[in-house]
Amino acid sequence: MKKRISAALLAVAIAFSMTACGNNERPKEENKTASVTEEMSFETMKEEAKGTTVTFYGWGGDEKLNEWLDNTFAPAMKETYDITMERVPMDIDQVLSQLSGEIQAGEKNGSIDMIWINGENFRSAKENNMLYGPFVDKLPNFQDYVDAKSKDVTLDFAYPIEGFEAPYGKAQIVMIADTAVTPDMPKSAEDFKEFVRKYPGKVTYPALPDFTGSAFVRNIIYEICGYEQFLDMKGDKETVKAAVEPAMAYLRELNPYLWNEGKTFPDSSTTLDNMFSDGEVVLNMTYDAYGTAVKIADGAYTQTTQSFQFEKGTIGNTNFMAIAANSGNKAGAMVAINEMLSPEIQADRYDTLKVIPVLDNSKLSKEQKASFDGVDLGKGTIPQEELLSKRLPEMPAELVPIIEEIWTEEVAGK
């Protein structure tokens, strides 16, 4: 997910967005599955969902993902289940604002079925009773192919999922450089400081609360302060501020050597990516661990571009699919989510989009494993075994906006 909405903003949305849903009511003939009983079998869900439309709301800024959803996943759903997939590109704050408005207005046949979501957004939505669940226990592919005990599946930014989300894909932050320009890629925070000094004005990171910029700052916090203390830390600002101060001091030391002397930062990871592609800066960063190969293949990056990570590791998380509490097609949404968790679809996403799979390799057949093992990740990527061996856990969701606020106060423009 590329954008977030805080609990406070969500409360405002709930209070003031009641009029936003006046024209969002879906056709009554598609309301076959507005209610799903606990006793309904998956086979019954498939029958109930035939001929219906499932809306899938989520960030629409990834054109390759959009193309895959429209031209691979949607046709598969139509052919196999006679379900029409309707992708609705929308930033998550708008999605949750629309959803809260519909729920507050008493809309039982809501316009939103599936939601691409994680982190603070999931926590806020779940705590405000905006999501349907638990539902993953009803999905055969979740039961057959997902490690239901893995923290990547049971926790979302250290927040208990409790069956209200199903995994969609894994992400992990990596940094990117052109080895022909900067062969000396930093392996630690200390190396990074020397790197910034060696290339003054040519390094920066997205301004928080950009999702990638925020993750980079948290990774620096882990490097400087360690990560264990944050995994069960409560969201008290003074406690968090004291814990992260060494990292904030480090970031302030970087500012004079950054692009625009750290007086301003790129407004988004997309802007930074464009700056890197144009040669304005010599370092990029992304949560899309294998995206470098795609950009090299497309000609956006040079053939000598390479992803890398710190020796101590980089933060990884899982993004998820949830179902709106007032979805007009819960059965259809569950069929679609179940299909997204099939080995065939996960392998195709891995091959086409270079998204880290969410399935448990030990639960796959030899033929299924072969379909994953045969994927060529392309140039400039970190081998998956090495990448995942250095995967660090996310902080509790409640700490993230606090850290972003502290960064704004203590680092931005200092």
N, C-alpha and C positions, 0 to 999 in steps of 0.2 A: 504494500500500500504506500502511496506516495504522499498522502496528506492525512492529517489527523484532526480530530475535534476533541477538545478537552471536556472533562465532566462538567465544568462550569458553563462552557459554551453550549453543551448539549442541554443543560437545564434551561438555558435561555431559549434554545430552539424549541424545546417541548412547550414552553410557556407561550411563545409568540408565533409559532408556525402553523397554528391550527387551520388557518385559511389556505395553506399551501396545497391542500390535497383535493380541492373542490372538483378538479377535472381529471383525477387520476383513477377513477373507478373503472375496472376492467369489464369487458362485456360479460353479461350474466351467464351466457352459455359456457364460459370458461371457468365457472365457479363450481365445477364438479367436485373439486378436492380441497375446498377451503378448510374442511376439518378432517383430520386424520386420527383415527382411534388408535389406542395403544395395541389393540388386538389385530390391526390390519396387517396382513402378511405382505412381503415385498411383491409377490406375484399379483396380489390384489391391487397394490399401488400402481404397478405397471398397467393393469387393465384400466384403472380409474384415470390414469394420466394420458391414455391414448387420445389423440386429436386435440390436446390442449397446448397452450403456450406457456413456457417458463421464461420469466424475465430474469436476466442476470445483470445486476448493477455493480459497477466498479470502475476504477480509474481507467481511462481510455487513451492514455498517452503513449502506449507501446503499440506501434503500428503492426509489428510482426505478430504480437500476441492477438491483436484484433483480427488480423487476417486469418490466423490459425483458428480462433474461435468461430469465425464466420464461415470459413471454407473447409475446415476439417471436422471440428467438434459438432457444429450445428447440423451438417449433413448426416453425420453418423447417428445423432440423436433422432433425426427425422426418419432415417431408413430403418433403424433398429426398433424404435419405440413409438414412431408416429408422433413425436413431440417436437414442436417448433420452438427453437431457442431464439429469444429476442435479447440481444446484447444492448444494454443501456449505458453508454459511457457517461460517468458522472463522478466528480470528486467526492470523497467519502463524507466530508462535512455536509454537502448537499444531500447525499443519500440519507444520512441520519436525520437531517432536518425534515426532509420529505416524509420519512417513515414516522418520526415522532408526531408530525402534524396529522397524518392519517390515523394513527392510533388514538390520539387525543380526540379526534373527531368521531371516533367510534366506527371507523371503516373496517368492516369485517372481511371485505373482499379486496385486500390491498393490492396496489400496483407492483409492489416489490416482492419478488420471490427469493432468489439467491442474491447473496451479497459477498463480494470479495473484501475481506476485512482482517485486521489483526491489531495487536497492541492495545493502546489506550482506547481506541475506537471500540474494540470488542468489549473491553471491560465496562466502558460507559454504557454501551447498548445493552449488555447483559444485565447490569445492575439496575437499569431503568426498564427492565422487562420488555425490551423491544425485539427479542429474538425467540424463536421457537426451539424447543428442545426439552430434554436431551433427545437426539435423533440418530447418532452414529451407530448405536447398537442395532438399528433396523437395517443397516446397509451391509449386504453380503460381502462386497469387496473390502469394506473396512475390516470386517471380521476375518476375512481370509488372507489379506495381504498387508495389513498395517500393523505395526508393533504398537498395540494399544497402551502399553506401559511405558513407552519412550517419553522422556520429558519434552521432546520436540512435538509430541502429540497431546500430552496431558496438560502442558503449560503453555500459555501465550504471554510472553514477556513476564514470566514467573507467576502469572495469574491462572488459577485453575479453570480449565475449559469445561469440564463436567459434561461432555457430550454435546455441547452447543455449537461446536465447530468441527468441520472435517478438514484435514490438511489438503492444500492445493499445490504447493510447491515450496521448496526450501531455497533460502537466500543466504548469502554470506558476503560480507564486505571484503573487497579487494581493492588494491591501488593499481594504477596503470601508468606505464611510462614507455617512451620510445627508446629502446636500448641503443639506437644509433645516435641519439641526442644526449641521453643521460644513462650511461652504462652502469653507474654506481647506484643501484636501487637500494634505499634504506631498509635495514632489517630490524630496526628498533626505533623507539622514540628518540633516543640519543642520536642515532644515525639520521633520523628525519630532521632534527635540528641542524645538523651539519649540512644536510642536503639543501635545506631552505637557504642557509647562508651562502652556499656555493652558487645557487641560482636565484639571486635576489630579484624580487618582482615577478618571478615566473612560477610561483607556487601559491595556491590558495585552497580554500574549501568552501562549500556552500554555507550561506548564513543559516543559522538555526532559526526556526524549527524545521528547515528542510530535512526530509527523512534521512538522506544520505549524510548530510552535514552533521546531523545530530548523532548518527551512528559513529561517524569518524571521531567526534569529540568523546563519546563514550569509550571508544577504543583507546584513545589517548589516556583517558582516566584509568582504564584497566592497566595500561602499560606503566603509568606513573604510580598508581595507588594500589594496584592489585584489584582483582574482581570479587574475591570471596566475600568481602565485607558488605558488598552491595546486594547480594542475592536475597537476603532476608531483612534488609534495611527498610524501616518505615519512612513514609513520605513526610518527614519533618524537615523543613527547609534549613534550619540552622544546623541540624545534624548532617544533612547532605552537603551543605556548604563547607563545613569543617573538613569533611572527608575528601572532597574534591579540590580543595584549595591548592595543593601542590600541582595538580594538573592545570588549574586555571592560571597559576603563575607561569608554568611552562608555555601555555598558549599565548599569554601576554608577551613573553620573551620572543615568540615567533613573529609577532605582528609587524615590527619594523622591516622585516625581510620579505614579507608576503606581497602579493600583488596589491597595488595601490596602498602599500605600506600598512595593510591591515586596517585602513580607515573604513573601508567598505568590503563586503564580500559578495560573491555571485548570489543572485537571488534564488537559484535552484540548481539541482544537479544537472538538469538539462542545459542550463546556461554554461556551467562548468565544462560539460562534455563538448559543447560547441567551441569553447575557448581552447580546449585541448586539441580538438580536431584541426583548428585553425592555427595552432602553434603559438597562441598567445600565452599559454602556460605549458609547463613540461610535465605536469602530473595530474592525473585524474583519479577518481574513485567511484565505485559503484557497488550496489548490492547484487548486481547481476553477475555472478561469479564467472560465468562463461560467455558473457556478452562481448568480450574482446574479440573472440573468434568470429562472431557474427559481424562486428564492425570491420574487421580485417577483410572478411569475405566480400563485404559490401563496398569496400574501398574507402570507408570513412576513416580508417586507421591505416598506418603504414604496415608493411609486412614485418617490420622489426619491433612492433609494439608488443609489450609483454605485461601480463598481470603478475602481481606479487603480493605478499602479505608479510607482516612482521613475524619474527621467529616465535614469539610468545603466542601468536594466534590472532584471529580476528573474529568479531562478533557475527554469529549466524542466528537466523530465526526462521520460522515457518510462517507462511501466509496461508490463510484459511478461507473456507466457504461456510457461510452461515445462512440461515433461513429466517426471513422476517416473521415476527410473531403473528402478524395478521395476513400473511401470504395467502393469496387466493388460490394457490396451487401447491400446497405442501407436498403432496404425493409426487407430482411432477418434478419438483425441486429435488426431492430425495433420489428419484431415479436418475436425474442429471448428475447429482453429486456422486452417486454410486458409480456411474459410468466414468466420471473424471478420475476415479480411483482404480479403474481397471488397468491391468498390466499393459494392455495394448495402447491405451490412451496415454498413460504415463510414459511409456517408451517413445511414443511419437512426440510428446512434448520435449522429452530429453533430446531426441534427435533433431527436431525442427527448431525448437526454441532454446535449447541448451539450458533447460531448467532442471535443477537438481531434483531427482525423484523423491517421493515421500513414502515409497513402499519398502517393506522389510525384505531385503534380498534373500534372507534365509527361508522365506515363505514362498518363493517363486520356484516354478519348475525349471528343469534344465533349459527347455526351449525359451521360457520367459526370460531367464537370466541371460541367455545368448542374445536376445533382442536388445538388452541394455548394454551388454559387454561389447557389442558390435558397433556402438555409436562412436563416431569420430568427433571428439570435442573441438577439433580444429586448432589453429595456430594461436599462440599467445596466452594459453590457459594454464592454470595450475592443475596437475593431475588430481583427480577426485580424491584418491586415497590421502594424498598430502594435504589437500584443502580441508577435508573433513577431520583429519587428525589434529588440526589446529583450530577447530571450531570452538568458540567461546560462548557461554550462555548469555542471554539477554538479561538486563536488569528488570526488576519489577516495573510494570507499566507506570505506576504512580510516581516513580523517580524521574522519568524522562522529561515531563514538562517542567519539573523543578530545576533540573540540570540546564535545560534550555533557557529558563529565566535567569539562572545564575550566570550562564555564559553571556547573555545579553547585557547584564549589569556589570560583569567583571572583566570581560574580554573584548566585546565588540567595540571597535573604535578607540580602544585604550592605547 
